[in-house]
Amino acid sequence: MTALADRMEMADSSDGLTLDMMFEWVETMPVPEGYRVEIVGGHIFMAPQQDAHWDITANIVEQLRAKYPRKRVKSDVRVDYPGHLNGFASDITVMSEGAAQNDKGLWRYQDVDFVAEVISRKTGANDYGPKKDAYAAAGVPVYLIVDPYTGRWHLHTKPKDGEYRGELSLDFGDEIDLTGTVVGLVLETGEFPRD
């Protein structure tokens, strides 16, 4: 069994396991450049950044920067969310005004106003399932899923009792109207590439 397999087995069997321990392991692993690492429900996922994925992420960040200062818009930065061992490095995270890192240098999920995830083929089930559930449980006001494989986006709002009560799915080319949310702007999707 490899060292990673040993560590993964420990992740499933140890009651004392923490996200900090798991991220320390990840830091010692030979993660290839261009890969993003997340821990979802105690499982380590690595996904390569695809060209369409990056183009959509950069497009959304550029649009958000029309309203938000750079320091409030994060990409691939660890935030620990409610649930069993959830340390996500979301594609895009917007922090609330006045948000500050905790004593470990991590951002608090309570200060997250917006999250966007661009689907990667091998980890997309996380974005539609356990990550959506964790964001809702955390009370993240706006969660956007952008899927370059289907050419659709999915907006989730109004978190209550661990689920999103507001959901809207439309096609690339349709505007994402966030004016009625904490985000307060409209995102254009006409230039989002398909994969």
Residue pairs with C-beta under 8 A, 6 or more apart in sequence:
1 9
4 29
4 44
7 22
7 25
8 43
8 44
10 17
11 17
11 22
11 42
11 43
11 44
11 85
12 42
17 42
17 85
18 85
19 39
19 80
19 85
19 86
19 87
20 104
22 39
22 42
22 44
22 85
22 87
23 39
23 78
23 87
25 44
26 37
26 39
26 44
31 37
31 46
32 46
32 48
34 48
34 49
35 46
35 47
35 48
35 49
36 46
36 47
36 49
36 76
36 89
37 44
37 45
37 46
37 89
38 44
38 45
38 87
38 88
38 89
38 123
38 126
39 45
39 85
39 86
39 87
39 88
40 86
40 88
40 126
40 130
40 131
41 83
41 84
41 85
41 86
41 130
42 84
42 85
45 122
45 123
45 126
47 120
47 122
47 123
48 120
50 120
50 148
50 195
51 193
51 195
52 148
52 193
52 194
52 195
53 91
53 118
53 119
53 120
53 148
53 195
55 192
55 193
56 118
56 146
56 148
56 192
56 193
57 75
57 91
57 92
57 116
57 118
59 191
59 192
60 92
60 116
60 144
60 146
60 187
61 73
61 75
61 92
63 185
63 187
63 188
64 73
64 92
64 94
64 114
64 183
64 185
64 187
65 73
66 185
67 183
67 184
67 185
68 94
72 94
72 95
72 96
72 97
72 99
73 92
73 93
73 94
73 95
74 90
74 92
74 93
74 94
74 95
74 107
75 90
75 91
75 92
75 93
76 89
76 90
76 91
77 89
77 90
77 93
77 107
78 87
78 88
78 89
78 106
78 107
79 87
79 88
79 89
79 90
79 93
79 106
79 107
79 108
79 109
79 112
80 86
80 87
80 88
80 106
80 109
81 87
81 88
81 109
81 131
81 134
81 135
81 137
81 138
82 109
82 134
82 137
82 138
83 130
83 133
83 134
83 137
86 130
86 131
86 134
88 131
88 134
90 115
90 116
90 117
91 116
91 117
91 118
92 114
92 115
92 116
92 117
93 107
93 112
93 114
93 115
94 112
94 113
94 114
94 115
94 183
95 107
95 111
95 112
95 113
96 111
96 112
96 113
96 182
98 111
99 107
99 108
99 111
100 111
101 107
101 108
102 108
109 138
109 140
110 138
110 139
112 138
112 140
113 140
113 141
113 142
113 182
113 183
114 140
114 141
114 142
114 143
114 144
114 178
114 181
114 182
114 183
115 135
115 140
115 142
115 143
115 144
116 143
116 144
116 145
116 146
117 127
117 131
117 143
117 144
117 145
117 146
118 146
118 147
118 148
119 127
119 145
119 146
119 147
119 148
119 149
121 149
124 147
124 149
127 145
128 145
128 154
132 143
132 145
132 156
132 164
133 162
133 163
135 143
135 156
135 159
136 143
136 156
136 159
136 162
136 163
136 164
137 159
137 162
138 159
139 159
140 159
141 157
141 158
141 159
141 181
141 182
141 183
142 155
142 156
142 157
142 178
142 181
142 182
142 183
143 155
143 156
143 157
143 164
144 153
144 154
144 155
144 156
144 176
144 187
145 153
145 154
145 156
146 153
146 154
146 189
146 192
147 153
147 154
148 192
148 193
148 194
148 195
149 194
149 195
151 171
151 172
151 192
151 194
152 169
152 170
152 171
152 172
153 169
153 170
153 171
153 172
153 174
153 176
153 189
153 192
154 167
154 168
154 169
155 166
155 167
155 168
155 169
155 176
155 178
156 164
156 166
156 167
157 164
157 165
157 166
157 167
157 181
158 164
158 165
158 166
159 165
170 176
172 189
172 190
172 192
172 194
173 189
173 190
174 189
175 186
175 187
175 188
175 189
176 186
176 187
176 189
177 186
178 184
178 185
178 186
178 187
179 185
179 186
